[in-house]
């Protein structure tokens, strides 16, 4: 499956892709827990959980398939033993 985006000039189409990487639900997130503790110290209450992850923004041309992007996410951007990822192809302008 090819992805589509906005046309730049005459021949190149650029697509904006976001890859969100988050710790798996069953994995302890010490960074997120540190944020929860810090919120209490600055007087913010009611936040019971924080999960900290990573966001990658890719600009790709239209020849790159969704399967290619998922391969990049799975092999380079996420450690799939402890992290899940989500690929979002944003609409071109």
Helices and strands as residue ranges (DSSP letters): E 6-8, E 12-23, H 30-41, E 54-61, H 66-72, I 73-77, E 83-90
